[in-house]
Amino acid sequence: MLQESAQSGGRASKKLGSVAVQAVKEIGKGVASAVSSILSAGGGAVVLVLILTVILVAAIVASPFGILFSNESREAGVVPLSAAVAQVNYEFNERLETLQTADDYDSISVTGQPADWIEVLAVFAVKVAGSNDADAADVATMDADRIARLKAVFWDMTTIAHRIEVIHHPGSGEDSGWTERNLYITITAKTAEEMKTAYHFNRNQIAALDELLEQRELLRELIEDAYSVSGDTAALIRNLPEDLSPEREAVVRTACSLVGKVNYFWGGKSLVIGWDVRWGELRQVTAAGSSTTGTYRPYGLDCSGFVDWVFYNATGGDYIIGHGGGAMMQHTYCTPILWEDAQPGDLVFYPEDNHVGMVGGWDEDGNILIIHCASGYNNVVITGKDGFTSVGRPDYYVQRE
């Protein structure tokens, strides 16, 4: 079962260790010297040591290494790093989709991959927090401004080029032949090493970038964190009914853990505990029945795939609500109920089971909130009930409550 987001943040903070100290080593040396002097003097030494420790932590957060704290905040408008990455992937997907749907192509070929996200994040942190420019900012909180800057770095490191091949196939007799149109998309990525020159990094920035890249695994954990939630989502969790059953609470918390983090992908499924490393990878949509079939986009989940992942993770891998099917199959494992009887964790459906979501709770005005992986948003989102016409109680609860 997924744990509280605070636990993840605690693990990340504990791993900061010597790396963060190196990032502000000059400040650290000064603090250490001052601490030594204060301890020798006695008296109010403990208070002063605490003050200096706070100063050191603040200096770390303000440095490029502040990105290692980026999953800690629960402020409104601030999202976990994985959600910020998903927003950039959304824009990447839009550009790819625009190219692929501009015409009716006979074939589409995509080569290359976008820039390595770990390197993008390291370059972003150094560029934004490691400069002396007037617009320098910390990277410990991923708000709209930081995400816009992250997008700029991503697109400086990722280029999409395309060409269209037109082949005319002549016919014979009355057959005039036909014209073949093939689309070739090439994605080119720059490395962090190349960006040192592109961004004219100074000696300190280069040193900080090299040290951040040594923390590749920690950065990867931040990207693949399926535990942290945004401030807005944390509010929904805090407002869950006190008498809600443990099973339902676990399901809703697990659903909230993916809000904003995983892009929509037709036919996207996952029975993986925690983060699925395939999410965000550029893949071809192979499932039939969608306008996106045959196109390439970052891998993620579809609506029923999201619900499957939620129940699978909430139960530690013991339960698959749809038993391998889609929204229609998931609906067959539910008992129809009235909207006024709905509780957090119940499932909601579009007409003809064209879409499935989950009751998350209610807003301050008493309006029901739905958590779902929606193609229109290209992400896991929390919305109102628009479009959902029926609600069902999964057999999973009936068997346990």
N, C-alpha and C positions, 0 to 999 in steps of 0.2 A: 504494500500500500504506500502511496506517496505520502511523504512527511511534510510538516510545516515548512514554509519557505524560510523561516528564520534559521532552521537547522542548516539549510544549504548555505546561507550567508555566513553562519558561524564557521563552517568548514572552510569556505573561501578565505575568510579573514585569518584563520589559523595558518593557512598555507602561505600567507603573504611573506612572513619571516624576513630573512636576510635580503631578499630581493628588493623589498620596499625600502629597507634601510640603505641599501646601496644607491637607490634612486635619489635619496636626499642625504648622501653620505656626509657632505660638509656640515649640514644642519645637525645630523646625528652626532658628529664628532663634537660639535659645540655643546650640544645638550649633555653628552656624556661627561664632558669636562666640567660643566656647571653642576651636574648632579654630584659628581665626586666632591667638589668643593663644598656644596651645601651639606652633604652627609657628614663631612668633617666638622662643620660648624655646629651641628646639632640643632636644637630648638625646633623651629617650624619646618624642618627639612622635608618632612613627608608631603606637606601641602605644596611646597615649591617643586618637589619632584613631580607631583601629579600635574601641576601646571605646565611644566616643561614637557611632560609626556604628551599632554593634550596638544601642545604646540607642534611636537614632532609628528603626531598623527595627522594634524591638520595640514602640515607640509607635505606629507605623503599623499593625502587625498587630493591636494592641489597640483601634484606632479603628474606626469604621464601614467604613473603607477596607480593613480586614482581609479583607472578603469577596472582594476581588480576589485573595487568596492561597488561596481555599477549595478549589482543585483540586490543591494542592501536597502535602497530607498523605497518607502511606501507612500510617498507624496502623490497627490493628485496630479495627473499629467505626466508622471514619470513611469517608464516601462523598464522591464528587465532587458538585458543586453540581447537575449535571444529574440525578443519581440522587436527590438530596433533592427536587427538583422533581417527579420521577416518583412519589415516595411520596405527595406531597400530591395529585397528579393522581389517584392510586389512590383516595384517600378521596373526592375530588370525583366520580369515576366511581361509587363505591359509592352515594353519595347520589342521584345521577341514576338509577342502575339500580333502586334501591329504589322510587323514584317510578314508573318506567316499567313495572315488572313487578308492581306491586301489584294490578293488575286486567288483564283482557283488553280493551284499548282498541281502538276502531275506528280511531283516528288519534292520532298523537302529534306535537305541534308544540313546538319549542324555539326561543326567541328570546333573543338576547343572548349574551355571552361572559363568561367569568370575568375577573377583574382581570388587567391587563397584568403578566406575570411580571417584567419588568424593574422596574416600579414596586413590585411586591410585595417584591422582593429589596432594593431601596434603602430602603424603609420599614422592613423587618425589620432591616437592618444598623444603621440609625440608632436604632431603638427598643431593640435588644438591646445594642449596643456603645457607643451614644452617650449613654446616660443615666447619671445618678449614683445610680441605685437600687442597693440592696444585691445584687440578683440580676443586675446587669449582667454581660455575658460577651462574650468576643471572638467574632467570626463567621468566623474563619479556618479553623475545623474544623467540619464538618457531621456531628456525632454525633447520637445519639438525642435529647438534650436540645435542641439547636439546631433539629432538624427539628420537634420538638413546638412550639417557639416560632414557627417558620416557618409551620406549619399554622394557628396561632392568628391570625397576621397575615393570612394568605390568607383565612380565613373572616371576619375583620373587614372585609375589602375585597370579599368576594364573597357575594352573597345569592341563594339559590334559592327562588323562590316558585312555587306551582302552583295550578291550578284545574281542576275537572272539569265539562265541559259535558254535560248529559244531555238528549237530544232523543228524545221518544217519537213514533214514526211510526205513526199509526193504520192499521189494516187495513180491510178491507171484507168483509162477510159473515162467514164462519167464521174468516177470517184476523184474529187479534188484533193484528197489527202487530208492530213491533219497537222496541227501545230502542237508541239510538246513544249511545256514551260516548266523548267526545273529551278527551284530556289536553293541557293547555296549560302549559308550563313556561317561566318567565321568569327569566333570570339577569341580575342587576344588579351592576355593578362600581363600586367607588369608586376615585378617582384618588389619586395621591400627594399632590396639593395638598389634597384633602379630608382626608387622614389627618393632615396637620400640625395641624389643629384637633381632629380626633377623638382624637388621642393627646397633645394639649397639648404639642407640641414647643416647646422653648425656642429662643432665638435661635441658639445654636451648633448645635443639632440641625437646624434649618431650613437653616442654611448648609451643613451636611454633606450633607443630603438633596439640595439643589440641585446641589451639586458632583458627587455620585454620579450623579445623573440626566444630567449632562453626559457621563458615561462610558457612555452607553446601548449603544454598539457593543461595548465591552469586556465589559459585563455579558451582552450577548447571546452573545458568544463563549464565556463561561463556561457558560451554559445549554446551548449547542449544541456543547459539547466532546465529540467522539466519541473522544478519545484517553485521557483520564485514567481510571484504574481505582481501585477501592476497595482498602484494605489487604488485605482477605481475598482478593480476586481477584488482587492482585499476588503473593501467596504461591503461588497455583496456577501463575502464569507462571514464577516463580523455580524451581519444582520440576519443570519440564518436563525430559524426558530430554535429556542432553547430545548424544546422537547423533540427535536428532529432525531430520528433513529440514527445510530452510528453508521449503519449501512448507507443510508441516504446522504448523510454528511460526507462520508468518504467519497461517494460518487460525485457530489457537487464540487468538493475541493479538488478532486482529480480533474474534472472538466475545466475548472477555472485555471488550472495550471498550464493549459495550452492556449489560453486566450491571447490572441495577437501574435502567436509564435509560429504557427504552422500554416503554410499556404494551402489553398484548395487545389486538389488534383483529382480529376475524374478517374475513378477506379482506384484511388489511393487507399491502401489498407496497411495496417500495422498491428501485429500482435507481439510487441516488444515491451518489456518492462522499462519504463523511463523513456529517455530520448532515443528516437530511431535515427541512426547516423545517415540514413538515406535522405532525410528531410533536408530540402534545400539543394540537393544535387540536381543537375540538369538532366532530365529524362524525357523520353518520348511517351506521350499518352497512347497506350495501346488498347485500352478498353473501348469497345464499340458504343455508339449511341450518344455521342456528344459532339458539339461543334469543334471541340478542341482535340478530338481523336486524330492522331497522326502528327500533331504538333509537339513541340518541345517546350517544357517549362520546368521550374523548380519542383521537385517531388514533394508531396505532402499527403493530405488525407481528403477523402470526400466525406459527405455528411454521415453516412452510415459507418464509414471507417473510423471517424472520430468517436462515435458512440461506442463502437466495439472496443477501441483503445481505452476509453474511459473505464468501462466495466472490467475489462481485462486487468488494468492496472489497479483499480480500486479493490480488487479481490486478490491481488498478488498472483494473477495468472490463472485463477481457478474458474473463471466464468466468462463465457463469450455470449453476449445477449442475443445476437442474431444467429448463433450457431453456424456461422460461415456465410450467411446470406446478406442482402442489402436491407434498405429501409422497410420494404414490404415484409421481409422475413422477420425483422425485428418487431414489426407491428403484430405479427401473429403470436408473439410471446408476451403480449400485453393484454390486460383486461380493460375494455373501454370504461372511462369514467367521465363525470361532468367537469367542466372547467373550474367550477367553484370548489370541487373536491381535490383539485390538483395540489401536489406537494413537491418541494424541491427533489429532483431526481427522477420524476415521472417523465415520460417521453411525449413529444408532440409531433404532429405530422401534417404535411400539406395534403391537399386532395390527391387521391390515387397514390398516396405514399411516395410522391415525387421528391420529398425532402423530409428529413427528420432532425429534431433538435431535442433539447432537454430543459425542463423547468429549472431555473436557477434560484428564483426567489421573487421578491417584489421590490419595486422602487418606493421612494418615500411617499408617493401619491397612491400606492396600492396597486400599481399596474404590474402585471406579471412580466418577468424577465426570462428570456430564452437564451441558452448557450448553444451555439451550433457552428459547424464549419460550413460557411456559405460561399458559393461561387461568386455571388455579386460583390462580396467584400474581399474575396480571395484570401480568407483567413478565418480563424476561429474567433467568433465575436459574441457579444451579449447585446441582444436587441429586444424589442417588444414582440408581441405575438402576431404581427401582420403576416398574413399568408398561411399561418397554421390554423387548421380548422378542427382538429381532433386531438384528444389527449388520452394516453393509455398508461396503465400502471403495470410496469414490468413484473412478470411472474417471480423474478428474483426477490422482490420485496415481500410478496405474498408468502413465499416459502420461509421467510426469515423473521418477519415482524409479528 
